[in-house]
Every structure is written in structure tokens, then in C-alpha cells.
């Protein structure tokens, strides 16, 4: 109706170049929305920093790129994986910028991301007790409580990704056959899940008592105006806030921590890696193998193996 004043987004001097880069990523490279946003966010981050230093794109040198990475590393917020991803995305932008003549040649070749071995760290999931405490803490008659409980049951019971939960539609709920259809944007497939009584009860309570009507077929919406489907970061913030409410304020606290917890719970119950991989929607078995590193019982069995004098 033209009554809502959208917040103004801050732009750096090279916003126009980022728009062209974004269009190329979508139309020429065919990358997903999440990937395009990540590449553009890295370039935006760099240009906000360079704008503060008064350095234009055509005057950027390798020392400027080194300085911004060193500054983030000094802050202690980024781990080696974050720096690796940031450097890779910056290199992609400067490769594109060189072809357009926006910057001096050779910058992209000089950006070397730090080494990062896949699966070098142990997944930092929540213990089962903390997961149950989290779910038990979401009680109340407020609309936000009913919505958050429905979301948490989906994350905990099925180990879904945040994007999979945000993408759910009313039509994905088959109440007659007690099935749930989940579109998985990362592997690009659709999965059918049996709709458990606990999850179905939480979702039905939200739909009947808290979900706003007349705004589309999406399942989950913002509670306060403007009423719209949940944004990309909304679920992560909700999980962090709810974890802080039960006293968990350190470590990884986004939605993925509940996915790790779901996988670890299945592993602790003796499920095979193949079953866990199918449960999580992994195409590649190596994506699931990381959870074997924290199966201490299995590691103890290996350590206790009788080598019959071969050792």
C-alpha cells in the first residue's frame, strides 16, 4: 500500500560494480542465491573497508587485501576456514574485475587462501540433554513461542537445514497420510518424511493459533509487522537467542548445531553411517564420515583390537 518505509541500505562507492558482478554470477555462472550472496557479501565487506581508507578500486594493491584480512584475523572473530572462504570469494571478484579493466592485473593471482583440510575439526554439536532442555524451554501461549517450538521440533527431529525449514509450504504437509515433503536446495532434491506425532502436533498448534493468514502459502512467518516469510538469518538468530535463554552463550549456536546433534544422536543409537547419511540427505558418504570421529565407543573398539602379535 506504500505505507511502509523500508530501511535504507548503506552503499559503498563501488556498489554499481557489485551489482554487475552479482548479475554475472546468476546469469553466466548459474550459482544459487546463497552462493551469490556469499560472494557479494565478501566483496561488499572489502569495499566498505577500502572506502574507510580512501582507496579506490583502480588503485587497490595486494597490500590492501593483505591488510583487510590481517585486520579481521587480529580481531579474533574469523577462524582459518572463514579466512579461507573470504579469500576465495575475493579472488573470484578480482578475477572478474580484471576482465572488466576495473583494477590492475595480477591481483587475483596474488590472493592465496590459507590451507584448510576438509573435516579437520570435530563437529561441535549440543549434547542430547541440552537439546531436550532447549525444546522444553519453549513454552507459552505467545505466537512467537508456538512458532519457535514448531521450528525447533523440525530442526531437532529431522536435522533439517535452515533453508529447508524456511522453504516449507502449507501444501508440504500431508495430514491424511502423515507425511512431510521437504525441498532440499543444497542437494537439489525433495525428501518425504513420516510426520511424527510430536512434530505434527507442534506445527498444527502453530497453524491454528499463531500463524498469520492471508499472506501466502509459506508455513512460517515473522510475528511482527511487516508480516512476511522468515528471512535468511531469522532462524539462526532465534536458535541463538533460545540457547542463550537456557545459559548456552558460547560455541557454535546456529541452526546447524541442531543438525549435528541429530546426527550424533543417531550415531549414539547405533545407526549405520549409510542410514545417517540418508537421514541428513547427503549424496556423498564422505559428508557423513565426519561424525565417526566423535564416536568414542567405536574408536575404543578399534584401539582394543587384538592384532595377534603383529604390532
C-alpha positions in Angstrom: 0.0 0.0 0.0 3.0 2.3 0.0 2.9 2.9 3.7 6.0 1.0 4.8 9.3 2.9 4.8 11.9 0.2 4.1 15.2 0.8 5.9 17.9 2.4 3.7 20.9 0.1 3.0 24.3 1.7 3.1 26.3 1.5 -0.1 30.0 1.9 -0.7 31.4 3.7 -3.8 31.6 0.5 -5.8 28.1 -0.7 -5.3 27.5 -0.5 -9.1 30.3 -2.9 -9.8 29.0 -5.4 -7.2 25.6 -5.3 -9.0 27.2 -6.2 -12.3 29.2 -8.9 -10.6 26.1 -10.3 -9.0 24.3 -10.4 -12.3 27.2 -12.3 -13.9 27.2 -14.8 -11.0 23.5 -15.5 -11.5 23.2 -15.4 -15.3 26.5 -16.7 -16.5 27.6 -18.9 -13.7 24.2 -20.0 -12.6 25.0 -20.1 -8.9 22.5 -20.5 -6.2 21.1 -17.5 -4.3 23.0 -18.4 -1.1 26.3 -18.7 -3.0 25.8 -15.4 -4.9 25.0 -13.6 -1.6 28.1 -15.0 0.0 30.4 -13.8 -2.9 28.8 -10.4 -2.9 29.0 -10.1 0.8 32.7 -10.7 0.8 33.2 -8.0 -1.9 31.0 -5.6 0.0 32.9 -6.2 3.2 36.2 -5.4 1.4 34.9 -2.2 -0.2 33.4 -0.8 3.0 36.9 -1.3 4.5 38.7 0.3 1.5 36.2 3.2 1.4 37.2 3.9 5.0 40.8 4.0 3.9 40.0 6.2 0.9 41.3 3.6 -1.6 39.5 3.3 -5.0 39.1 0.1 -6.9 41.6 1.0 -9.6 44.2 1.9 -7.0 44.0 -1.3 -4.9 47.2 -3.2 -4.3 48.0 -6.6 -2.8 49.0 -4.9 0.5 45.4 -3.5 0.8 44.0 -7.0 0.5 46.5 -8.4 3.0 45.7 -5.6 5.4 41.9 -6.3 5.5 42.5 -10.0 6.1 45.1 -9.2 8.8 42.7 -6.8 10.4 39.9 -9.5 10.7 42.4 -12.1 11.9 43.6 -9.7 14.6 40.0 -9.2 15.8 40.0 -12.9 16.5 36.5 -13.4 15.1 37.3 -15.3 12.0 38.8 -18.8 12.1 41.0 -20.2 9.4 38.0 -21.6 7.5 36.3 -18.2 7.4 39.5 -16.5 6.2 39.9 -19.3 3.6 36.4 -18.7 2.2 36.7 -14.9 2.3 40.0 -15.0 0.3 38.5 -17.4 -2.3 35.5 -15.1 -2.8 37.6 -12.0 -3.1 39.8 -13.8 -5.7 36.7 -14.6 -7.7 35.6 -10.9 -7.6 39.0 -9.6 -8.6 39.3 -12.1 -11.5 36.0 -10.7 -12.8 37.2 -7.1 -12.1 40.4 -7.7 -14.1 38.4 -8.9 -17.2 36.4 -5.6 -17.0 39.5 -3.5 -16.5 38.3 -2.2 -13.2 41.6 -2.9 -11.3 45.2 -3.6 -12.0 46.1 -7.0 -13.5 47.5 -9.7 -11.3 45.6 -9.0 -8.1 43.6 -12.2 -8.2 46.6 -14.4 -8.7 48.2 -12.9 -5.6 45.3 -13.8 -3.3 46.3 -17.2 -1.8 43.8 -18.6 0.7 45.2 -20.3 3.8 45.2 -24.1 3.7 42.1 -25.8 5.1 41.8 -29.5 5.2 38.2 -30.8 4.8 36.8 -32.4 8.0 39.9 -31.4 10.1 37.7 -30.3 13.0 35.2 -32.3 15.1 31.5 -31.2 14.7 30.5 -29.0 17.7 27.0 -30.3 18.4 24.9 -29.9 21.5 24.6 -32.8 24.0 21.3 -34.5 24.0 20.5 -33.1 27.4 20.9 -29.6 26.2 18.8 -30.2 23.1 16.0 -31.5 25.3 16.4 -28.5 27.7 16.2 -26.2 24.7 12.9 -27.7 23.5 11.4 -27.8 27.0 12.2 -24.1 27.4 10.0 -23.0 24.5 6.6 -22.9 26.3 3.9 -20.3 26.5 0.9 -19.0 24.7 2.6 -16.2 22.7 2.5 -16.5 18.9 6.3 -16.4 18.8 6.6 -19.3 21.3 4.2 -21.5 19.3 6.1 -20.7 16.1 9.6 -21.3 17.6 8.5 -24.6 19.1 7.3 -25.8 15.7 10.5 -24.8 14.1 12.7 -26.4 16.8 10.9 -29.7 16.6 11.6 -29.8 12.9 15.3 -28.9 13.4 15.7 -31.4 16.2 13.7 -34.3 14.9 14.8 -34.3 11.3 18.1 -32.4 11.4 16.9 -30.1 8.7 18.9 -27.2 7.3 17.6 -23.6 8.0 16.8 -23.1 4.3 14.7 -26.3 4.2 12.6 -25.1 7.2 12.2 -21.7 5.7 11.1 -23.1 2.4 8.2 -25.2 3.8 4.8 -24.5 2.4 1.3 -25.5 3.7 1.0 -27.9 0.8 4.1 -29.8 2.0 2.0 -31.2 4.9 0.1 -34.3 4.0 -2.1 -34.7 7.1 -4.1 -37.6 5.7 -1.0 -39.8 5.1 1.0 -38.2 7.9 3.9 -37.2 5.6 6.1 -34.1 5.3 7.6 -33.0 2.0 11.0 -31.1 2.3 12.7 -29.4 -0.6 16.5 -29.5 -0.1 18.0 -26.7 -2.1 21.6 -27.7 -1.3 21.5 -31.2 -2.9 18.6 -30.1 -5.2 16.2 -32.9 -4.2 12.9 -33.3 -2.4 12.5 -35.7 0.5 9.4 -37.3 2.0 9.4 -37.7 5.8 6.9 -39.5 8.0 5.3 -36.8 10.1 5.8 -37.7 13.7 3.0 -37.1 16.3 5.2 -34.6 18.3 6.2 -32.6 15.2 2.7 -32.6 13.7 1.2 -31.5 17.0 3.6 -28.6 17.3 3.0 -27.5 13.7 -0.8 -27.8 13.9 -0.8 -25.8 17.1 1.1 -23.0 15.4 -1.1 -23.0 12.3 -4.3 -22.9 14.3 -3.4 -20.5 17.0 -0.4 -18.3 15.8 0.2 -18.4 12.1 -1.0 -15.2 10.3 -3.4 -15.8 7.5 -3.8 -14.1 4.2 -0.1 -13.6 3.5 0.7 -16.6 1.2 1.3 -20.3 1.5 4.6 -20.2 3.3 4.4 -22.1 6.6 6.5 -19.8 8.8 6.1 -16.0 9.0 7.5 -13.1 11.0 5.4 -12.4 14.1 5.6 -8.6 14.0 4.9 -6.3 11.1 5.8 -6.3 8.3 4.4 -9.8 8.1 6.5 -11.8 5.6 8.1 -15.2 5.3 11.1 -15.6 7.6 14.3 -14.2 6.2 17.6 -15.9 5.7 19.1 -15.1 9.1 15.9 -15.3 11.2 16.2 -18.9 12.2 19.8 -18.7 13.3 19.0 -15.7 15.5 16.1 -17.5 17.0 18.2 -20.5 17.9 21.0 -18.4 19.4 18.5 -16.4 21.5 16.8 -19.5 22.7 20.1 -21.1 23.6 21.1 -18.0 25.5 17.9 -18.3 27.4 19.0 -21.6 28.9 22.5 -20.4 29.6 24.4 -21.6 26.5 26.2 -18.5 25.3 29.5 -19.9 23.8 30.5 -22.1 21.0 28.5 -22.7 17.8 24.9 -21.8 18.3 23.2 -21.6 14.9 20.7 -24.0 13.4 23.4 -26.3 12.1 24.4 -27.2 15.7 21.0 -28.9 16.0 21.7 -30.8 12.7 25.0 -32.0 14.2 23.2 -33.0 17.4 20.6 -35.0 15.5 23.3 -36.9 13.6 25.3 -37.6 16.7 22.1 -38.9 18.5 21.6 -41.4 15.6 25.2 -42.4 15.8 24.9 -43.0 19.6 21.9 -45.1 19.0 24.0 -47.4 16.8 22.6 -46.4 13.4 24.9 -47.1 10.4 26.6 -44.3 8.6 24.6 -45.1 5.5 21.3 -44.6 7.4 22.6 -41.4 8.9 23.6 -40.1 5.5 20.2 -40.9 4.1 18.6 -39.2 7.1 20.6 -36.0 6.6 20.2 -36.0 2.8 23.9 -36.5 2.0 24.7 -37.6 -1.5 28.4 -38.2 -0.8 29.1 -40.7 2.1 32.2 -38.7 3.0 29.9 -35.9 4.1 28.7 -38.2 6.9 32.0 -39.7 7.8 33.0 -36.7 9.9 30.6 -37.9 12.6 32.6 -41.1 13.0 35.4 -39.1 14.6 33.3 -38.4 17.7 32.0 -42.0 18.1 34.3 -42.8 21.1 32.8 -46.2 21.5 33.8 -47.2 18.0 37.3 -45.8 18.5 37.7 -47.7 21.7 36.8 -50.9 19.9 39.5 -50.2 17.3 42.0 -49.4 20.0 41.2 -52.7 21.8 41.5 -54.9 18.7 43.8 -57.9 19.2 46.5 -57.7 16.5 47.7 -61.3 17.4 51.3 -60.3 17.8 51.5 -58.2 14.6 52.1 -55.0 16.5 
